[in-house]
Amino acid sequence: MLRATFLTALIAVLGACASPGTPPTETRAPIQPATPAPTAPASPTPPAGSDIDAIIGEWELEGGTLDGQPIPMVPEAPITLTVNAIRIGGTSACNSYGADWVVTQDGTVEMDDIVMTLMLCEGPINDSEQAYLEALGRTTSVTMDGDELLFAAEGTELRFVRTNG
C-alpha cells in the first residue's frame, strides 16, 4: 500500500511538471554574485600639501624599496596604479589588484585588505609582484613629490609617475 501511494504521488508530480503550456507558479530573481556592500569611508582629504585631484588618475611604478631593498622591476610586466577618491587598483606585474582606501586628515593612509586575481606568476615577475604587494600593504602615507606620487612606510617606498591613461 505504501508503495502504491508513493507511485501515485510521483506520477502526479511528474505529470504536473510535464504539462506543456503551464506557466510556472513561482518566478525567481536571477542569482547575482555576492558583492560586499561598500563601507562608508571617512571623507578623503588631500595628501599632505596636495589637492586630492592631483593624485586621481593612472600611474606606473617607477621604482621602490621594501625594507631598504629595491623592488625588482620587469619591463615587460609593468606595475600600474589607478587612484580615485576611495579606491586604488591596477596591475601588480602579473595579477590585477584593488583595495578601498582613505587618506585621513593627518595625511596617513588607511587601506582595506588588497584583493587580487590569482594568475600563476613565476620567476622575476613573481618576485616583482610579491615585493610590490608587500610594500603597498605596508603603506602609511601618500604624498606628491614634484610630479611623482610617493607611497611610503618605514623602510618602504613606492614611486609612481603619471601615465597618459
N, CA and C atoms as a LAMMPS dump frame, in Angstrom:
ITEM: TIMESTEP
0
ITEM: NUMBER OF ATOMS
495
ITEM: BOX BOUNDS ff ff ff
-5.0000000000000000e+02 5.0000000000000000e+02
-5.0000000000000000e+02 5.0000000000000000e+02
-5.0000000000000000e+02 5.0000000000000000e+02
ITEM: ATOMS id mol type element x y z
1 1 1 N 0.817 -1.192 0
2 1 2 C 0 0 0
3 1 3 C 0.871 1.271 0
4 2 1 N 1.919 1.255 0.801
5 2 2 C 2.816 2.404 0.86
6 2 3 C 3.463 2.63 -0.503
7 3 1 N 3.824 1.525 -1.173
8 3 2 C 4.449 1.635 -2.489
9 3 3 C 3.481 2.227 -3.5
10 4 1 N 2.237 1.84 -3.468
11 4 2 C 1.234 2.361 -4.396
12 4 3 C 1.003 3.846 -4.142
13 5 1 N 0.961 4.27 -2.893
14 5 2 C 0.77 5.682 -2.562
15 5 3 C 1.954 6.503 -3.066
16 6 1 N 3.171 6.012 -2.868
17 6 2 C 4.357 6.697 -3.337
18 6 3 C 4.338 6.832 -4.851
19 7 1 N 4.014 5.746 -5.564
20 7 2 C 3.982 5.792 -7.021
21 7 3 C 2.914 6.748 -7.522
22 8 1 N 1.747 6.779 -6.868
23 8 2 C 0.689 7.689 -7.273
24 8 3 C 1.142 9.138 -7.094
25 9 1 N 1.805 9.444 -5.995
26 9 2 C 2.285 10.796 -5.733
27 9 3 C 3.372 11.179 -6.74
28 10 1 N 4.263 10.24 -7.053
29 10 2 C 5.331 10.507 -8.007
30 10 3 C 4.77 10.781 -9.393
31 11 1 N 3.778 10.002 -9.805
32 11 2 C 3.162 10.206 -11.118
33 11 3 C 2.465 11.564 -11.167
34 12 1 N 1.815 11.958 -10.086
35 12 2 C 1.127 13.25 -10.051
36 12 3 C 2.132 14.397 -10.16
37 13 1 N 3.249 14.284 -9.48
38 13 2 C 4.266 15.337 -9.526
39 13 3 C 4.884 15.403 -10.91
40 14 1 N 5.247 14.269 -11.478
41 14 2 C 5.853 14.261 -12.802
42 14 3 C 4.873 14.755 -13.854
43 15 1 N 3.62 14.402 -13.707
44 15 2 C 2.612 14.867 -14.651
45 15 3 C 2.459 16.37 -14.598
46 16 1 N 2.493 16.93 -13.424
47 16 2 C 2.367 18.384 -13.29
48 16 3 C 3.562 19.092 -13.909
49 17 1 N 4.753 18.498 -13.775
50 17 2 C 5.962 19.102 -14.345
51 17 3 C 5.965 19.006 -15.858
52 18 1 N 5.336 17.958 -16.413
53 18 2 C 5.42 17.717 -17.842
54 18 3 C 4.3 18.375 -18.622
55 19 1 N 3.358 19.051 -17.972
56 19 2 C 2.241 19.647 -18.696
57 19 3 C 2.731 20.827 -19.512
58 20 1 N 2.586 20.738 -20.873
59 20 2 C 3.037 21.863 -21.691
60 20 3 C 2.124 23.066 -21.527
61 21 1 N 2.717 24.231 -21.649
62 21 2 C 1.94 25.459 -21.602
63 21 3 C 1.53 25.889 -20.212
64 22 1 N 1.924 25.183 -19.193
65 22 2 C 1.584 25.575 -17.833
66 22 3 C 2.629 26.561 -17.346
67 23 1 N 2.201 27.784 -17.034
68 23 2 C 3.196 28.76 -16.584
69 23 3 C 3.73 28.37 -15.216
70 24 1 N 4.944 28.739 -14.933
71 24 2 C 5.482 28.439 -13.607
72 24 3 C 4.688 29.188 -12.551
73 25 1 N 4.565 28.573 -11.413
74 25 2 C 3.812 29.194 -10.327
75 25 3 C 4.689 30.122 -9.499
76 26 1 N 5.972 30.078 -9.738
77 26 2 C 6.891 30.888 -8.947
78 26 3 C 7.96 31.438 -9.871
79 27 1 N 8.279 32.69 -9.744
80 27 2 C 9.39 33.25 -10.502
81 27 3 C 10.477 33.606 -9.516
82 28 1 N 11.678 33.387 -9.933
83 28 2 C 12.817 33.67 -9.062
84 28 3 C 13.698 34.71 -9.732
85 29 1 N 14.245 35.571 -8.934
86 29 2 C 15.187 36.567 -9.442
87 29 3 C 16.47 35.85 -9.847
88 30 1 N 17.147 36.338 -10.882
89 30 2 C 18.409 35.695 -11.259
90 30 3 C 19.401 35.774 -10.109
91 31 1 N 20.234 34.786 -10.02
92 31 2 C 21.242 34.752 -8.967
93 31 3 C 22.298 35.787 -9.296
94 32 1 N 22.558 36.621 -8.347
95 32 2 C 23.579 37.654 -8.501
96 32 3 C 24.802 37.256 -7.699
97 33 1 N 26.006 37.553 -8.203
98 33 2 C 27.192 37.243 -7.41
99 33 3 C 27.181 38.058 -6.127
100 34 1 N 27.67 37.449 -5.075
101 34 2 C 27.723 38.138 -3.784
102 34 3 C 28.782 39.221 -3.852
103 35 1 N 28.391 40.432 -3.622
104 35 2 C 29.345 41.53 -3.555
105 35 3 C 29.129 42.234 -2.238
106 36 1 N 30.193 42.441 -1.515
107 36 2 C 30.022 43.103 -0.233
108 36 3 C 29.557 44.543 -0.434
109 37 1 N 28.685 44.985 0.432
110 37 2 C 28.235 46.372 0.371
111 37 3 C 29.416 47.264 0.719
112 38 1 N 29.62 48.332 -0.051
113 38 2 C 30.754 49.192 0.25
114 38 3 C 30.572 49.853 1.601
115 39 1 N 31.66 49.911 2.336
116 39 2 C 31.615 50.599 3.611
117 39 3 C 31.768 52.082 3.358
118 40 1 N 31.202 52.869 4.205
119 40 2 C 31.29 54.314 4.038
120 40 3 C 32.6 54.791 4.652
121 41 1 N 33.61 55.05 3.82
122 41 2 C 34.879 55.513 4.372
123 41 3 C 34.763 56.951 4.85
124 42 1 N 35.707 57.321 5.68
125 42 2 C 35.781 58.714 6.091
126 42 3 C 36.03 59.554 4.845
127 43 1 N 35.643 60.791 4.882
128 43 2 C 35.822 61.654 3.714
129 43 3 C 37.299 61.739 3.346
130 44 1 N 37.622 61.412 2.084
131 44 2 C 39.025 61.532 1.67
132 44 3 C 39.469 62.98 1.736
133 45 1 N 40.712 63.162 2.075
134 45 2 C 41.279 64.502 2.136
135 45 3 C 42.551 64.518 1.314
136 46 1 N 42.963 65.673 0.898
137 46 2 C 44.178 65.745 0.09
138 46 3 C 45.378 65.211 0.852
139 47 1 N 46.303 64.541 0.152
140 47 2 C 47.556 64.169 0.799
141 47 3 C 48.27 65.424 1.254
142 48 1 N 49.153 65.275 2.199
143 48 2 C 49.85 66.405 2.788
144 48 3 C 50.342 67.379 1.721
145 49 1 N 49.849 68.591 1.759
146 49 2 C 50.305 69.633 0.86
147 49 3 C 49.795 69.513 -0.565
148 50 1 N 48.872 68.61 -0.861
149 50 2 C 48.401 68.429 -2.234
150 50 3 C 46.888 68.481 -2.291
151 51 1 N 46.392 68.641 -3.485
152 51 2 C 44.97 68.566 -3.754
153 51 3 C 44.668 67.132 -4.156
154 52 1 N 43.563 66.537 -3.655
155 52 2 C 43.226 65.146 -3.973
156 52 3 C 43.141 64.937 -5.478
157 53 1 N 42.709 65.953 -6.217
158 53 2 C 42.63 65.83 -7.675
159 53 3 C 44 65.581 -8.297
160 54 1 N 45.054 65.989 -7.63
161 54 2 C 46.405 65.809 -8.168
162 54 3 C 46.829 64.345 -8.193
163 55 1 N 46.218 63.506 -7.355
164 55 2 C 46.64 62.1 -7.318
165 55 3 C 45.66 61.172 -8.019
166 56 1 N 44.463 61.658 -8.34
167 56 2 C 43.489 60.824 -9.033
168 56 3 C 43.968 60.606 -10.465
169 57 1 N 43.977 59.354 -10.903
170 57 2 C 44.385 59.066 -12.268
171 57 3 C 45.168 57.777 -12.378
172 58 1 N 45.901 57.686 -13.486
173 58 2 C 46.662 56.484 -13.841
174 58 3 C 48.148 56.726 -13.582
175 59 1 N 48.782 55.736 -12.942
176 59 2 C 50.182 55.839 -12.571
177 59 3 C 50.908 54.536 -12.904
178 60 1 N 52.223 54.618 -13.027
179 60 2 C 53.041 53.416 -13.21
180 60 3 C 54.204 53.48 -12.231
181 61 1 N 54.528 52.342 -11.635
182 61 2 C 55.628 52.292 -10.676
183 61 3 C 56.946 52.561 -11.391
184 62 1 N 57.651 53.567 -10.908
185 62 2 C 58.959 53.911 -11.46
186 62 3 C 60.06 53.177 -10.699
187 63 1 N 59.826 52.947 -9.416
188 63 2 C 60.798 52.249 -8.581
189 63 3 C 60.329 52.246 -7.149
190 64 1 N 60.984 51.445 -6.356
191 64 2 C 60.606 51.394 -4.957
192 64 3 C 61.547 50.531 -4.151
193 65 1 N 61.339 50.563 -2.846
194 65 2 C 62.122 49.743 -1.937
195 65 3 C 61.201 49.067 -0.936
196 66 1 N 61.63 47.91 -0.48
197 66 2 C 60.947 47.159 0.576
198 66 3 C 62.016 46.778 1.579
199 67 1 N 61.878 47.254 2.795
200 67 2 C 62.885 47.033 3.836
201 67 3 C 64.267 47.462 3.353
202 68 1 N 64.298 48.573 2.612
203 68 2 C 65.555 49.122 2.135
204 68 3 C 66.121 48.444 0.894
205 69 1 N 65.513 47.371 0.43
206 69 2 C 65.979 46.654 -0.76
207 69 3 C 65.141 47.068 -1.967
208 70 1 N 65.772 47.221 -3.157
209 70 2 C 64.997 47.621 -4.342
210 70 3 C 63.945 46.583 -4.717
211 71 1 N 62.791 47.066 -5.122
212 71 2 C 61.754 46.189 -5.651
213 71 3 C 62.175 45.826 -7.074
214 72 1 N 62.251 44.525 -7.39
215 72 2 C 62.663 44.151 -8.743
216 72 3 C 61.64 44.616 -9.769
217 73 1 N 62.121 45.202 -10.841
218 73 2 C 61.246 45.704 -11.901
219 73 3 C 61.457 44.846 -13.151
220 74 1 N 60.369 44.491 -13.819
221 74 2 C 60.414 43.697 -15.042
222 74 3 C 59.758 44.543 -16.132
223 75 1 N 60.542 45.063 -17.085
224 75 2 C 59.992 45.98 -18.087
225 75 3 C 58.775 45.441 -18.838
226 76 1 N 58.761 44.142 -19.154
227 76 2 C 57.622 43.599 -19.896
228 76 3 C 56.42 43.289 -18.997
229 77 1 N 56.529 43.546 -17.697
230 77 2 C 55.426 43.323 -16.762
231 77 3 C 55.311 44.537 -15.833
232 78 1 N 54.841 45.672 -16.368
233 78 2 C 54.781 46.897 -15.555
234 78 3 C 53.782 46.772 -14.399
235 79 1 N 54.039 47.559 -13.383
236 79 2 C 53.149 47.656 -12.232
237 79 3 C 52.418 48.979 -12.359
238 80 1 N 51.086 48.919 -12.358
239 80 2 C 50.286 50.126 -12.547
240 80 3 C 49.425 50.398 -11.331
241 81 1 N 48.95 51.616 -11.252
242 81 2 C 48.106 52.054 -10.14
243 81 3 C 47.071 53.026 -10.683
244 82 1 N 45.815 52.747 -10.4
245 82 2 C 44.728 53.669 -10.71
246 82 3 C 44.19 54.164 -9.375
247 83 1 N 44.086 55.469 -9.23
248 83 2 C 43.674 56.078 -7.968
249 83 3 C 42.386 56.854 -8.171
250 84 1 N 41.416 56.646 -7.275
251 84 2 C 40.29 57.576 -7.179
252 84 3 C 40.127 57.918 -5.705
253 85 1 N 39.108 58.651 -5.366
254 85 2 C 38.973 59.164 -4.001
255 85 3 C 38.816 58.072 -2.954
256 86 1 N 38.26 56.91 -3.318
257 86 2 C 38.011 55.879 -2.301
258 86 3 C 38.596 54.511 -2.649
259 87 1 N 39.221 54.361 -3.82
260 87 2 C 39.707 53.045 -4.238
261 87 3 C 40.991 53.188 -5.044
262 88 1 N 41.87 52.199 -4.867
263 88 2 C 43.053 52.086 -5.699
264 88 3 C 43.062 50.699 -6.331
265 89 1 N 43.785 50.546 -7.416
266 89 2 C 43.899 49.243 -8.06
267 89 3 C 44.841 49.339 -9.234
268 90 1 N 45.024 48.221 -9.917
269 90 2 C 45.898 48.219 -11.076
270 90 3 C 46.373 46.83 -11.399
271 91 1 N 47.577 46.774 -11.977
272 91 2 C 48.216 45.515 -12.316
273 91 3 C 49.5 45.414 -11.512
274 92 1 N 49.687 44.296 -10.839
275 92 2 C 50.853 44.107 -9.966
276 92 3 C 51.898 43.215 -10.643
277 93 1 N 52.264 43.527 -11.865
278 93 2 C 53.21 42.784 -12.702
279 93 3 C 52.536 41.606 -13.386
280 94 1 N 51.681 40.871 -12.702
281 94 2 C 51.017 39.703 -13.28
282 94 3 C 49.509 39.756 -13.049
283 95 1 N 49.102 39.977 -11.841
284 95 2 C 47.693 39.972 -11.466
285 95 3 C 47.113 41.374 -11.371
286 96 1 N 45.789 41.437 -11.402
287 96 2 C 45.075 42.687 -11.123
288 96 3 C 44.784 42.721 -9.627
289 97 1 N 44.781 43.92 -9.055
290 97 2 C 44.544 44.06 -7.616
291 97 3 C 43.681 45.283 -7.363
292 98 1 N 43.156 45.384 -6.148
293 98 2 C 42.402 46.556 -5.754
294 98 3 C 42.195 46.586 -4.255
295 99 1 N 41.893 47.769 -3.745
296 99 2 C 41.614 47.947 -2.319
297 99 3 C 40.897 49.276 -2.116
298 100 1 N 40.038 49.314 -1.121
299 100 2 C 39.455 50.579 -0.689
300 100 3 C 40.489 51.281 0.169
301 101 1 N 40.473 52.615 0.114
302 101 2 C 41.433 53.358 0.915
303 101 3 C 40.886 54.707 1.322
304 102 1 N 41.501 55.274 2.345
305 102 2 C 41.151 56.597 2.844
306 102 3 C 42.456 57.303 3.202
307 103 1 N 42.561 58.544 2.774
308 103 2 C 43.649 59.398 3.232
309 103 3 C 43.041 60.259 4.328
310 104 1 N 43.51 60.103 5.553
311 104 2 C 42.907 60.774 6.701
312 104 3 C 43.36 62.229 6.802
313 105 1 N 42.749 62.949 7.719
314 105 2 C 43.053 64.366 7.911
315 105 3 C 44.528 64.63 8.164
316 106 1 N 45.202 63.709 8.843
317 106 2 C 46.614 63.943 9.148
318 106 3 C 47.566 63.42 8.065
319 107 1 N 47.01 63.013 6.905
320 107 2 C 47.842 62.588 5.788
321 107 3 C 48.231 61.116 5.802
322 108 1 N 47.735 60.353 6.78
323 108 2 C 48.053 58.932 6.788
324 108 3 C 47.06 58.174 5.908
325 109 1 N 47.471 56.967 5.509
326 109 2 C 46.655 56.133 4.642
327 109 3 C 46.096 54.969 5.451
328 110 1 N 44.805 54.725 5.266
329 110 2 C 44.165 53.537 5.802
330 110 3 C 43.661 52.752 4.598
331 111 1 N 44.1 51.496 4.493
332 111 2 C 43.772 50.688 3.329
333 111 3 C 43.163 49.37 3.777
334 112 1 N 42.052 48.969 3.103
335 112 2 C 41.481 47.651 3.35
336 112 3 C 42.414 46.585 2.799
337 113 1 N 42.095 45.326 3.093
338 113 2 C 42.872 44.225 2.538
339 113 3 C 42.895 44.322 1.022
340 114 1 N 44.034 44.039 0.442
341 114 2 C 44.185 44.059 -1.006
342 114 3 C 43.62 42.76 -1.566
343 115 1 N 42.721 42.876 -2.545
344 115 2 C 42.182 41.7 -3.231
345 115 3 C 42.798 41.639 -4.611
346 116 1 N 42.925 40.411 -5.137
347 116 2 C 43.574 40.286 -6.434
348 116 3 C 43.152 39.023 -7.155
349 117 1 N 43.416 39.019 -8.464
350 117 2 C 43.19 37.814 -9.246
351 117 3 C 44.275 36.805 -8.868
352 118 1 N 44.113 35.578 -9.321
353 118 2 C 45.038 34.522 -8.903
354 118 3 C 45.7 33.826 -10.093
355 119 1 N 46.274 34.602 -10.999
356 119 2 C 47.018 34.015 -12.109
357 119 3 C 48.387 33.561 -11.598
358 120 1 N 48.903 32.494 -12.192
359 120 2 C 50.206 31.975 -11.801
360 120 3 C 51.306 32.849 -12.386
361 121 1 N 52.167 33.318 -11.52
362 121 2 C 53.304 34.132 -11.936
363 121 3 C 54.563 33.416 -11.47
364 122 1 N 55.586 33.437 -12.281
365 122 2 C 56.816 32.743 -11.915
366 122 3 C 58.023 33.656 -12.092
367 123 1 N 59.111 33.235 -11.515
368 123 2 C 60.399 33.893 -11.704
369 123 3 C 60.408 35.361 -11.326
370 124 1 N 61.092 36.184 -12.13
371 124 2 C 61.241 37.607 -11.811
372 124 3 C 59.907 38.353 -11.716
373 125 1 N 58.923 37.958 -12.523
374 125 2 C 57.615 38.633 -12.454
375 125 3 C 56.97 38.363 -11.101
376 126 1 N 57.044 37.135 -10.622
377 126 2 C 56.506 36.809 -9.303
378 126 3 C 57.252 37.571 -8.209
379 127 1 N 58.576 37.632 -8.313
380 127 2 C 59.367 38.356 -7.318
381 127 3 C 58.965 39.827 -7.273
382 128 1 N 58.781 40.421 -8.447
383 128 2 C 58.379 41.82 -8.533
384 128 3 C 57.007 42.022 -7.902
385 129 1 N 56.073 41.17 -8.276
386 129 2 C 54.707 41.283 -7.752
387 129 3 C 54.661 41.125 -6.238
388 130 1 N 55.331 40.121 -5.712
389 130 2 C 55.308 39.877 -4.269
390 130 3 C 55.897 41.039 -3.483
391 131 1 N 57.018 41.569 -3.954
392 131 2 C 57.642 42.699 -3.262
393 131 3 C 56.741 43.93 -3.317
394 132 1 N 56.161 44.19 -4.483
395 132 2 C 55.275 45.345 -4.627
396 132 3 C 54.065 45.244 -3.699
397 133 1 N 53.4 44.106 -3.708
398 133 2 C 52.199 43.958 -2.884
399 133 3 C 52.518 44.049 -1.396
400 134 1 N 53.664 43.52 -0.998
401 134 2 C 54.081 43.634 0.403
402 134 3 C 54.297 45.115 0.757
403 135 1 N 54.99 45.84 -0.112
404 135 2 C 55.246 47.262 0.137
405 135 3 C 53.946 48.057 0.144
406 136 1 N 53.065 47.792 -0.801
407 136 2 C 51.793 48.511 -0.865
408 136 3 C 50.97 48.269 0.396
409 137 1 N 50.95 47.035 0.859
410 137 2 C 50.196 46.706 2.073
411 137 3 C 50.72 47.397 3.317
412 138 1 N 51.966 47.789 3.317
413 138 2 C 52.559 48.484 4.468
414 138 3 C 52.368 49.995 4.42
415 139 1 N 51.906 50.522 3.292
416 139 2 C 51.813 51.967 3.095
417 139 3 C 51.073 52.653 4.24
418 140 1 N 51.693 53.721 4.749
419 140 2 C 51.063 54.512 5.805
420 140 3 C 50.88 55.973 5.413
421 141 1 N 51.515 56.4 4.304
422 141 2 C 51.344 57.792 3.883
423 141 3 C 51.441 57.887 2.371
424 142 1 N 50.813 58.937 1.846
425 142 2 C 50.892 59.229 0.421
426 142 3 C 51.11 60.725 0.27
427 143 1 N 52.076 61.084 -0.578
428 143 2 C 52.382 62.493 -0.832
429 143 3 C 52.748 62.662 -2.3
430 144 1 N 52.719 63.882 -2.745
431 144 2 C 53.252 64.225 -4.057
432 144 3 C 54.669 64.732 -3.833
433 145 1 N 55.591 64.245 -4.641
434 145 2 C 56.974 64.693 -4.605
435 145 3 C 57.283 65.213 -5.999
436 146 1 N 57.046 66.499 -6.205
437 146 2 C 57.116 67.062 -7.556
438 146 3 C 55.977 66.469 -8.37
439 147 1 N 56.312 65.83 -9.494
440 147 2 C 55.3 65.187 -10.335
441 147 3 C 55.111 63.714 -9.994
442 148 1 N 55.829 63.207 -9.006
443 148 2 C 55.741 61.803 -8.641
444 148 3 C 54.81 61.595 -7.457
445 149 1 N 54.147 60.467 -7.476
446 149 2 C 53.285 60.058 -6.368
447 149 3 C 54.098 59.117 -5.497
448 150 1 N 54.178 59.395 -4.215
449 150 2 C 55.015 58.633 -3.304
450 150 3 C 54.158 57.977 -2.225
451 151 1 N 54.161 56.636 -2.201
452 151 2 C 53.551 55.864 -1.121
453 151 3 C 54.711 55.451 -0.223
454 152 1 N 54.548 55.591 1.09
455 152 2 C 55.673 55.302 1.973
456 152 3 C 55.221 54.678 3.285
457 153 1 N 56.167 54.009 3.909
458 153 2 C 56.076 53.47 5.26
459 153 3 C 57.515 53.337 5.735
460 154 1 N 57.714 52.991 6.973
461 154 2 C 59.069 52.853 7.487
462 154 3 C 59.827 51.795 6.691
463 155 1 N 60.956 52.19 6.06
464 155 2 C 61.785 51.277 5.283
465 155 3 C 61.213 50.907 3.922
466 156 1 N 60.092 51.525 3.544
467 156 2 C 59.404 51.158 2.306
468 156 3 C 58.998 52.41 1.556
469 157 1 N 59.167 52.361 0.219
470 157 2 C 58.795 53.49 -0.625
471 157 3 C 58.378 52.972 -2.003
472 158 1 N 57.315 53.56 -2.539
473 158 2 C 56.862 53.264 -3.896
474 158 3 C 56.726 54.592 -4.628
475 159 1 N 57.454 54.756 -5.752
476 159 2 C 57.419 55.991 -6.545
477 159 3 C 56.734 55.731 -7.864
478 160 1 N 55.673 56.505 -8.123
479 160 2 C 54.896 56.341 -9.342
480 160 3 C 55.006 57.599 -10.199
481 161 1 N 54.966 57.401 -11.521
482 161 2 C 54.884 58.502 -12.476
483 161 3 C 53.563 58.382 -13.192
484 162 1 N 53.002 59.543 -13.514
485 162 2 C 51.698 59.57 -14.188
486 162 3 C 51.838 59.027 -15.61
487 163 1 N 50.837 58.263 -16.038
488 163 2 C 50.807 57.775 -17.42
489 163 3 C 49.791 58.597 -18.191
490 164 1 N 49.733 58.388 -19.478
491 164 2 C 48.785 59.128 -20.314
492 164 3 C 47.375 58.578 -20.216
493 165 1 N 47.189 57.418 -19.525
494 165 2 C 45.867 56.766 -19.457
495 165 3 C 44.867 57.448 -18.647
